[in-house]
Amino acid sequence: MAAALKGLRNDDLYTNAKKQLAAKELIANQISLLNVRTQISRRQGNIYPKAVSIQANILNELGFELTSYQKQVIEEIECDQSNKIEMVRLLQGDVGSGKTLVALLTMVNVVATGFQATLMAPTDLLANQHYEFFVKALKNTNIRVGLLTGKILGQLVKIL
């Protein structure tokens, strides 16, 4: 389509056609996202109550005080966890903003109900850092932590 648009001689026609194409692509994208969200909202999930004592243990062990933003995000995630609707969520923030701690505190809600939780990292180095952080944070709990990277093979993968 873009190649056909370049064949137009009038720059204004080309610019307007390009804008219309971009707008139509954006609308199609938004409709697709709305359809996906609608499908997800119909799926049944599990309810994960807040694991208050484990969370307190973690914060005590680490000596961290949550920021107001961390508290707000945790509250939003826990609100979703308390409903039976499947949750799809992206947690983003600056380096050092506490995303890993927020993930850990909300993951323990899942683990406390008998399920497993997974934190994915883009590199082995970051995966190892998260693993060490989780081991330290959870050392006074009965929660087991495992590390699975692309370098780990065989029997250990089955165990995890």
FENZIGI-V393013 format. One record per run of one state. SS is the DSSP state (hx for helix, st for strand, lp for the rest). FROM is the first residue (numbers start at 1). TO is the last residue. Records with the same first field share a line. If there is no record, write none. Layout:
BEGIN
SS->FROM-TO / FROM-TO
END
This chain:
BEGIN
lp->1-1 / 7-10 / 43-43 / 45-51 / 63-67 / 82-84 / 86-98 / 113-123 / 138-154 / 160-160
hx->2-6 / 11-42 / 52-62 / 68-81 / 99-112 / 124-137 / 155-159
st->44-44 / 85-85
END
